[in-house]
Amino acid sequence: MAKKVTIEPVTRVEGHGKVTILLDDNKKVKQSRLHIVEFRGFEKFVQGRPYWEAPVLVQRLCGICPVSHHLAAAKALDVIVGAGTGDGLTPTGEKMRRLMHYGQFFQSHVLHFFHLASPDLLFGIDGNPAIRNVVGLAITDEFKHLAVQAVMMRKYGQEIIKATAGKKIHGTGAVPGGINKHLTAEERDSFINGPDPLNIDKMIDWSLGGLEFFKSYHKNNKAIIDDFAAFPSNHLSLVRKDGALDIYHGVLRAVDSEGKRILDDVDYQDYLNYIDEEVRSWSYMKFPYLKHLGKKDGWYRVGPLARLNTCDFIPTPLAQKEFEEYKAYTNGKINNMSMHQHWARLIEILHSAEEMKRLLNDPDLMSGELVTRGTKQKEGVGLLEAPRGTLFHHYRINDDDQIEMANLIVSTTSNNEPMNQAVEIVAKECMEDQDKITEPMMNAVEVAIRSYDPCLSCATHAIGKMPLEISLIDADGELIDRKSK
């Protein structure tokens, strides 16, 4: 008999989603889908609001990565107020924003790997679900030090955000054309020389320790890290103009599964010339793709894996050394292994710590002009790399300084098709030809999704009206009628 497997909700991710897997009479996967069941209409909510409110409004999309939305919106409005793109601000404005962004990257990546993803590695995909979580880490003698370190690392990143944005969550630091505060000498000194463990050198040390932990695990568990949910894909991210990893500003680059450039360092103000989005009836999340490759072949991955596939080098010494080891594992070829996103994520944690140390020692943070302006424009695009991948914010204003159009392509939206691909691969590997569907089988599907660190609430929106569908089923489970509105 045909069977429908439903995983609802998908756990240890931000937001709400479910997975449905249909098995046919021969116990083969007929269909698998990741459904996004939330609806948030921020692109409509901001219309009619004064443009300068956007950086504060749109960050309410998320409590995990509000800084990313805050800064992407501010970057789009920099263009509108005539301050140029990401490198057009005053030195103080750009560096304070970068420090804020690296603080966000640091705490968000730490949260995901240690609190959300590592329980599957440490307790096993088939481990007891009662302890396969962050609480289980905290009460297990062997792992509790990781849980404690993660809490303190997150605290450090959040304090960086508070010092630069005014609040740890939903701050107000970035304004069109710059920033609204300096860093004080007391704040700088506390971040550099604070008591253990809350100082930058300890954060770098723990970041290196996290990488050593992962590499040791990988050495002994190659099947789960290398083979699980691996598949070829395109990869897209920002890179600095010289090809370096840069999470705040750059040009758009994409490569295919063999490393061939399919988007060659283009200006992101022109992103609509290169990227489109497909709408499918069963999800509130769209499906982006590269126009010149079409819907079938143009989908791509974003995030840590994609960033380390597209960049040429990392401009901090410790992270660059780790990057070289990471690239050597695939002999310099494109890495299409989904679980290697965790390895890439840990390298980015180290890079973020190194960048925070560099910026904290820069005197521009404590003096200098905060805001710059120029000739006003009616439209602007802001891009940066959020922890989960490339984030697009696009706004157009009217003569009354009100937002009349907003378009957001959120990182998780770009990973929609890759996550669906991963779900189908794992479902086929784990569930086909089985007489009984078990909890570990369903958790394996979630592990594939979790590797992308999805923020489902950020990524939901729709075109047109929210649909209403009513199905009438008889006592035998047969469909009598269905009406849609």
Buried (B, 14 or more C-beta within 10 A) or exposed (E): EEBEBEBEBBBBBBBBBBBBBBBEEEEEBEEBBBBBBBEBEBBEBBBEBEBBBBBBBBBBBBEBBBBBBBBBBBBBBBBBBBBBBBEBBBBBBBBBBBBBBBBBBBBBBBBBBBBBBBBBBBBBBBBEBEBBBBEBBBEBEEBEEBBBBBBBBBBBBBBBBBBBBBEBBBBBBBBBBBBBBBBEEEBBEBBBEBEEBBBBBBBBBBBBBBBEBBBEBBEEBEEBBBEBBBBEBBBBBBBBEEBBBBBBBBBBBBBBBEEEEBBEBBEBBEBEEBBBBEEEEEBBBBBBBBEEBEBEEBBBBBBBBBBBBBBEBBBBEBBBEBBEEBBEBBEEEBBBBBBBBBBBBBBBBBBBBBBBBBBBEBEBBBEBEBBBEEEEBBBBBBBBBBBBBBBBBBBBBEEEEBBBBBBBBBBBBBBBBBBBBBBBBBBBBBBEEEEEBEEBBBBBBBBBBBBBBBBBBBBBBBEEEEEEEEEEEEEEEEEEEEEEE
